[in-house]
């Protein structure tokens, strides 16, 4: 099954975090996906710190070019609106970026990989993993 990396996982990947590198190494190239939102978040963070941009900017560009980049289009927006409505009825909510990531993962049948799994526990049908903990394992 394919995975969708969030910003924290993407940042760890370009910085060479061992646990993330090992998980990526277990995947076939076509299984790794990146949301434009995650790319935006990491790139904005790097641009805010020029020394980090110099060090990691090319790695981000190379990594982003080597994986499938998922745009936020019509099917993702439809999934997001349905999910937001469902969560509101349950008295739950996600931030804008979290909603986009969850909807993108659901729309493409992907497992979301994030360092913060808790907000996603109330999202029905969403598989979530954390590759950044030392005891990383699926949470759903």
N, C-alpha and C positions, 0 to 999 in steps of 0.2 A: 504494500500500500504506500502511496505517496505521502509526503509530509510538506507542510507549509511552515516556514520558519518565521518567527516574529523578530522584532528588532533586537531584543536581548540575545537571542540565539544567533542571529546574523552577526552581531558585534563580536560575540565570543568566537564565531567561526573565523572571521577575518583576523582576529587577534591570536588565533592558533590554540584556543582552549582545548586541552587534550580530550575531555569527555565528549565535546562536540565533534572534534576531528574523528574520533573513533566511531561515533554514530554515523557521521557522514560517509565514512569509509565502508560501512556495512550496506549502504544503499547503492542501487543502480543509478547512473547519472540522471535518467528520466524521472526518478522518484522524488527529486529535490525541487521544491517550488519556493518562490519568494514573492510576497505581495509587494506591489509598488509602495504601499504604505510603510512596510518595514524598511524598504530601501530608502524612502524619504526620511524616516526617523533617524536612521543611522547616518545618512549623508549630512543631514542638518546638524547632527551632533558633532560630526567631524569638522564641518565648516566653522562651527563655533570655536573650535580649538585648532588653529592653523598647524601646530606641531603634529597633532594627531592626523590631520588631513594629509600632511606630507608623508607620514609613516604608513597610514592605512588606506588612503584614497585609491591608489592603484589596486590594492588587494580587493577593495569593495567593488571596483569596476570589473575586475577580472572574475570575481566570484559571481557577480550579478549576470555577467555575460555567459557563464557556464551553466546556469540553471534556468529553469522555466520561470519567467516573470509573469505573474498574474495581475492583469489590469482590473480595476474596479469598474465593471460595465453593467449592462442591464440585468443579467441573471444574478449577479452578486448583489445589486441594489434591491432586487425583488426579494432575495433571501434575507437581506438585512432588514427590510421593512416588516416582513413576516416575523422574524426573530424579535425585533424590537417590540412589536405588538404583543407577542406571546410573553416576553419577559415583563412588560408593563402590567399585564393581567396577573402575573405571579408576584408582583411587587418587587421585581428585580430589575436591574439595568446594567448596561455595560457602557464604558466610555465610547466615544466615536470611533477611535482607532480599534478598540477591542471588538466592537460590533462589526466593523469592516473585516477584520481578520477572521472572526468566527463565521460570518456569512460567506466569505471567500472559501474557507475550508469546507464548509457544508456544501456549497454550490459545486465544488470540484471533487467531493468525496475524499478529502485529505485529512490527515491527522495534524492538528495544530501543535507545534513545538514552541513552548514558552517557558520562561523562568517563573512566571506567576500563573499557576494553573487555577487558583481559587476562583477568580471571577467567572471562569468558564464552566464551572461545575453544574450550573443550573441550565446550561444550554443542551437541550435534548438532541441526541444523535451525534454530538461532537466528541470525537476522540482527542484527548489532550495528553501530551508527554512533556516531561521536563528533562532535558539533557544536561543541564547545568549543575544539578545536585550531584554529590558524590554517589548517592544511592539512586541515581536516575532510573526511573521505571515508569511505565504507563500509569496514569491516574484514573483512567476510566475503563 
